[in-house]
Amino acid sequence: MLEPIYAENVIVGVVYKKQFQWYVTDRELWYLDYVKFAQAFESHLAADEYIEPERKGIEVLSSENAELFLKRIESYKADGATLLKLFEDKIESVDEEDVLDFSPSFLVDFDEKTFYSLFPEPASFKEYVPSDWEGTYEDFTGLIPEIEKYWVNKDAENLFEL
């Protein structure tokens, strides 16, 4: 698992076949439609030149090829307990800026074809989703299963609010 780093290595929730999973990955993996991304910047580079190795051959990440992609990023899986422990360790180190590292950036629901973004920077990931998907910028944390909310400790305290 990568270490979460604010706006670089992002925490992403994924729903696929009714199963929820956290991943910590490079943010670039989550431009779901690299073709739209390349066109938006009127790039002279082909869309595949933007593609991270985990996305080779998957210019448009969608429900149809999610299984292949998720197998490729299996090493980036993170469970809620591990994320909670890392988050608590950061808080104890009293480096408040590091707390931002643990904000979830995206929720990608391959079942419902919906992409939610809370990404903090001006990059608009929600604009680069497949044409039959909905992309939105909103707080999706209420959609996360309670057991997966790594920011809530065993005393039911929200670590972002401490």
C-alpha positions as CSV (number, residue, x, y, z in Angstrom):
1,M,0.0,0.0,0.0
2,L,1.2,3.5,-0.8
3,E,1.3,6.1,1.9
4,P,-1.5,8.7,1.5
5,I,0.0,12.1,0.5
6,Y,-2.3,15.1,0.1
7,A,-3.4,15.5,-3.6
8,E,-0.8,13.0,-4.8
9,N,-1.4,9.5,-3.4
10,V,-5.1,9.6,-2.9
11,I,-7.5,7.4,-0.9
12,V,-10.3,6.1,-3.2
13,G,-13.4,4.1,-2.3
14,V,-14.5,1.6,-5.0
15,V,-17.8,-0.2,-5.3
16,Y,-17.7,-3.1,-7.7
17,K,-20.2,-6.0,-7.7
18,K,-21.7,-4.6,-4.5
19,Q,-18.3,-5.0,-2.7
20,F,-16.6,-1.9,-1.2
21,Q,-12.8,-1.5,-1.1
22,W,-10.4,1.3,-0.3
23,Y,-7.3,1.9,-2.4
24,V,-4.4,4.3,-2.0
25,T,-3.1,5.1,-5.5
26,D,-1.6,7.8,-7.6
27,R,-4.3,10.3,-8.4
28,E,-3.7,10.0,-12.2
29,L,-5.3,6.6,-12.3
30,W,-8.7,8.2,-11.6
31,Y,-9.2,10.2,-14.8
32,L,-11.7,7.6,-15.9
33,D,-11.7,8.7,-19.5
34,Y,-8.2,9.5,-20.7
35,V,-9.5,10.3,-24.2
36,K,-11.6,13.2,-22.9
37,F,-8.7,14.3,-20.7
38,A,-6.3,14.5,-23.7
39,Q,-8.9,16.3,-25.8
40,A,-9.6,18.8,-23.1
41,F,-6.0,20.0,-23.1
42,E,-5.8,19.9,-26.9
43,S,-2.8,17.7,-26.5
44,H,-0.6,16.7,-29.3
45,L,0.1,13.5,-27.3
46,A,-2.1,10.5,-27.8
47,A,-4.3,9.6,-24.9
48,D,-2.2,6.5,-24.3
49,E,0.8,8.7,-23.5
50,Y,-1.0,9.9,-20.4
51,I,-1.8,6.4,-19.2
52,E,-0.2,5.0,-16.1
53,P,1.1,1.4,-16.5
54,E,-1.9,0.1,-14.5
55,R,-4.2,1.6,-17.1
56,K,-2.4,0.4,-20.3
57,G,-5.1,-0.7,-22.8
58,I,-7.8,0.8,-20.6
59,E,-8.2,4.3,-22.1
60,V,-11.7,4.5,-20.7
61,L,-12.2,2.9,-17.3
62,S,-15.7,1.7,-16.9
63,S,-17.8,-1.1,-15.5
64,E,-16.9,-3.3,-18.4
65,N,-13.2,-3.3,-17.7
66,A,-13.2,-2.6,-14.0
67,E,-12.3,-6.2,-13.0
68,L,-9.1,-6.1,-15.1
69,F,-8.1,-2.7,-13.7
70,L,-8.9,-3.7,-10.0
71,K,-6.7,-6.8,-10.4
72,R,-3.9,-4.6,-11.7
73,I,-4.1,-2.3,-8.6
74,E,-4.6,-5.1,-6.1
75,S,-1.3,-4.1,-4.4
76,Y,-2.8,-0.7,-3.6
77,K,-5.7,-2.1,-1.6
78,A,-6.1,-0.7,1.9
79,D,-8.4,-1.9,4.7
80,G,-10.2,0.4,7.0
81,A,-8.3,-0.8,10.1
82,T,-4.9,-0.1,8.5
83,L,-6.0,3.4,7.4
84,L,-7.4,4.1,10.9
85,K,-4.1,3.1,12.5
86,L,-2.1,5.2,10.1
87,F,-4.4,8.1,10.6
88,E,-4.2,7.9,14.4
89,D,-0.4,7.8,14.2
90,K,-0.4,11.0,12.1
91,I,-2.7,12.7,14.6
92,E,-0.4,11.7,17.5
93,S,2.6,13.2,15.6
94,V,0.8,16.6,15.9
95,D,1.5,17.5,12.3
96,E,-1.9,18.8,11.4
97,E,-1.1,19.4,7.8
98,D,-0.6,15.6,7.4
99,V,-4.2,15.1,8.5
100,L,-5.2,16.2,5.0
101,D,-3.4,13.2,3.6
102,F,-6.2,11.1,5.0
103,S,-9.2,12.8,3.4
104,P,-10.8,10.4,0.9
105,S,-10.6,11.9,-2.6
106,F,-12.9,9.8,-4.7
107,L,-15.7,7.3,-4.6
108,V,-16.0,5.3,-7.8
109,D,-19.2,3.2,-8.0
110,F,-18.8,0.9,-11.0
111,D,-22.2,-0.7,-10.2
112,E,-24.1,2.6,-10.4
113,K,-21.7,4.3,-12.9
114,T,-21.2,7.2,-10.6
115,F,-18.0,9.1,-9.8
116,Y,-17.8,11.3,-6.7
117,S,-15.0,13.6,-6.1
118,L,-13.8,15.5,-3.1
119,F,-10.4,16.1,-4.6
120,P,-9.0,19.3,-3.1
121,E,-7.2,20.8,-6.0
122,P,-8.6,22.6,-9.1
123,A,-8.2,19.4,-11.2
124,S,-11.8,18.4,-12.2
125,F,-11.7,14.6,-12.2
126,K,-15.5,14.5,-12.4
127,E,-15.4,16.0,-16.0
128,Y,-13.5,13.0,-17.3
129,V,-15.9,10.1,-16.8
130,P,-17.3,7.8,-19.5
131,S,-20.3,9.3,-21.4
132,D,-22.9,7.0,-19.7
133,W,-21.6,7.9,-16.2
134,E,-22.5,10.7,-13.8
135,G,-19.6,12.7,-12.3
136,T,-20.2,14.9,-9.3
137,Y,-18.2,17.0,-6.8
138,E,-19.8,16.4,-3.5
139,D,-19.2,15.1,0.0
140,F,-19.7,11.3,-0.5
141,T,-18.7,10.2,3.0
142,G,-22.3,9.6,4.0
143,L,-22.4,6.9,1.3
144,I,-19.5,4.9,2.8
145,P,-20.5,1.9,4.8
146,E,-20.1,2.6,8.6
147,I,-17.7,-0.3,9.0
148,E,-15.4,1.3,6.3
149,K,-15.3,4.8,7.8
150,Y,-11.6,4.7,8.8
151,W,-11.8,8.2,10.1
152,V,-14.1,7.1,12.9
153,N,-12.2,5.5,15.8
154,K,-13.3,2.9,18.3
155,D,-14.8,5.6,20.5
156,A,-17.0,6.8,17.6
157,E,-15.0,10.0,17.3
158,N,-14.5,11.6,13.9
159,L,-10.7,12.0,13.6
160,F,-11.2,14.9,11.2
161,E,-13.0,16.8,13.9
162,L,-10.4,16.3,16.8
